[in-house]
């Protein structure tokens, strides 16, 4: 039996063995190709099993309804998913979005959102692409009397076609960066899905006057409404060192291979 290179505890070995058997039984190459080549690809086929067997819960600590949440356990799981070419949004939803949700100061809201992920009921995504870390968010938030209005486009959000809601970074009038909770069906949000090279899905997000209520600037706020403002410590910083034009494909620096 293959040995997971990251598993050192009995629990981690058990997680690895359980997940490996699941992937061998349900994600063999022929089965994977059949469901992903369909007219309507099933990119969530394994998600219920991940929830039932505790694979999703392993990405969260006990305070959020999980049982691990440490980097090594997550590495154990990713070491099994990688060779199996898993297309379900485990890393994006359970790890990245789950970690962001874990920083909300409203612990009841954080617990509720985490449990929705753990139980396999909801998919949440941090809506960003790799170049936003360089020049800042593509989306701006204009403040009026009682709302913030989001405008802009975020390209190439992996798994974007599957999300029920997005965590959206946006630059405000004063230059700071805030994160907004935007439900997929929120008026003004347009999701353009497409297929990626590995058969997973992606989407471009376009925000046309997406109106969100103004909330106090604090470490975090709960998302009880379709759209709300959130901030958490250390997560709302961006440095516009280069312009968007600098990173455009036609002008981006090229290096010999």
N, C-alpha and C positions, 0 to 999 in steps of 0.2 A: 504494500500500500504506500502511495506517495507520502512524504513527510512535509508538512507545512513548515517553511523556513522560519516563520515568526511565532509559532505556537510553542510556549514553554510551560504553561500550566495545564492541569488536567481539564479545566473548563475550556480553555482555548483549543486544546486538541479535540475535545468533543464537538465544539462548534465547527471546526475545520472538517472533521469526519462527516458530520451530519450534512453540511452544506455540499461537500464533495459528492456524496451519494445522491443527493437531490439533483445536482447538476448532471451527473452521469445518467440518471434515469430520465430526466425531463428536458435536458438541453443538449442532447447529442446533435451532431452537425446536421443530420437529415431533418430532425424535428425542428431545429432552429431555422433552417432554410425554408422549410415548408410554411411555417407561420409568418416569417418575415417577408416572404415573396408573395404573400397573398395580396389581393386587391386592397384590402384594409389590413395592414400588418398588425399583428397582436404583439405589441411591445411591452405588455404588462402580464404576460402569461405566467411568469414565475412569481409575481408580486404577492399573491395570496399565500403561496407556500412560504415565501420569505417571512411573512407576517406570522403565520401559524407556527413555524419552527423557531421563532425568536431571532432570526437573522437581523431583522430591522431593529428589534429591541436592543440588540447588542451594541448599536451605535449610540445609545443613550445611557446616562447614569440612572441610578435608582430614583433620584429626585424628580426625574422627568418621566418615570414609568418604565425605564429600561433596566438593564442589569450589569452594564459594563461602561461603555462610552470612552474607554481609554484608547490611545493611539495604537497600541500593540494589538488589541482585539480587532480593531478596524483593519489593521494591516493583515491579520490572519484571514479575514473575510475577503479582502480585496485580492489576496494571493490566490484564492480559489476562484473568484469571479473572473479575473483577468484571462487566464488560459481558456476559460469556458466561453469567452466572448459574450458575456452577459450584457444585454442592452437595457435592462430595467434600470430606473434612475436611482440606484442605491447610493452612490457617492454624492450625487447632486442633491438628493432629497434628505436621506437619513443622516448624512455626514455634514455636508456644507450648510444646507438650510436648517437642519436640526441643531447644529452648533450655534447658528445665529439666533434661532428661537430660544436656545438655552440661556442667552444673555438678557432676555427680557426681564425687567425688574418686576413686572406683574407676574408672579409665579403661578397664579391660577391659570392665566392665559397661556403661559409657556407650557404648563402641564397639559392643558387641553389640546393645544396644537400638536405637541409631541405625541400624545396618545393617538391622535387622528392619523399621524404618520405610522406609528408603531403597529396599529391595528390594520393598516393597509387601506384605510378609507380615503385618505387625502394625499395628494402629491403637491408639495410646495417647492419652489425653486428660487434661488438668488439669481435675478435677471441681470447678467453682466456678460461682457466678453473680455478677452485677455488684455485688450488695449485700453480698457477703462482704467486699469491700474496705473497707466502712464499719463494720460491726458485728462483723466477725470470722467465723470458720468456723461453719457450722451443725452440724458434727460434733464430738463430744467424744471424747477418748481417756482411758479410765479404766485406771490401772495397777494390776495385781495382782502376785502373786509372780513370774510368768514370762511374762505377756502384757500387751499393751495391748488394750482392748476398745473398738471404735468403735461409737458410737450417734448417730443423727441422720438428717436428710434433706437432700439437696442438690437443689433444683428446677432445671428448665430447663437441663440440660447439653446444649448443642448437639452433635449427632452421637453422643449417648450410646448410641444403639442399635447403633452400629457398633464400639464400642471393645472391644478384647481385654483392656485393663487401664486402671486409672485412677490418677492421682496425686491423692491425697485430702488436703487440709489439714484438720487437726483440732486443737482446743485441748486441751491436757493439763491435769492436775490443778494444776500450778503456774502456769497461765496462759500458758505459751509455746505456740507453734504449731509442730507437726511435720507433715511430709508422709509419707503412707503409700502404698505400692505395693499396690494391691488388684486382683487378677485378677477378671474379670467373673464367673467361675463360683465365686468364693470363697463358702463357706457364710455365710449371713446377709446377703449383698448382693442386693437386689432392684432390678431395672431395669425401669421402666415406660416403654416407648417411645411416641412419638406423632409426628404430622406437624406441622411448622412452616409458617408462612404462605408461605415461599418454596419449599416442597416438600422442603426438607431435613428431616432427622429430629432429634428431641431426646428426652430421657428425664429422668424424675425418678429419683434414686437414694435408696434407703432402706437404712440400715445398722442391722441388728438384731443386736447382740452379735457383731460381726465381730472375731474374735480374731487379733491380729497378734503375732509374737514381739517381745520387748523387745530392742533393740539399743543399743549405745553411742551417745550423742548426739555426732555428729561432723558435718563439713560435708556428708557424703553417705555412703550405704551402698549396696551393690549389691542388686538384687532377684532373687536366685536362687530364692527361695521364693515361693509364691502371694501372700504378704502380708508386707511388711517396712517398716521405718521409714526415712525418708530426710529429710535436711535439707541445704540448700545455702546458701552465704553470701548474705545479702540477700534471700532468698526467703521467710523464715518470720517475717514481721512483720505484725501486724494491730493496729489500734487501734479498740476498741469505743466509738467516739464517740457512736453512737446505738444505741438498742435495736432489736431486730428488729421490735417493734411500730411503731416510728416509720416504718419503711420498708414496712409492709404497705400494699397497694393502697388499703384503705379509709381510712387515716390519713395517707398520704404527702402532703406539701405539694403543692398544685396551683398552677399559674401560668397566667395568661391567655395565649392564643396570639395 
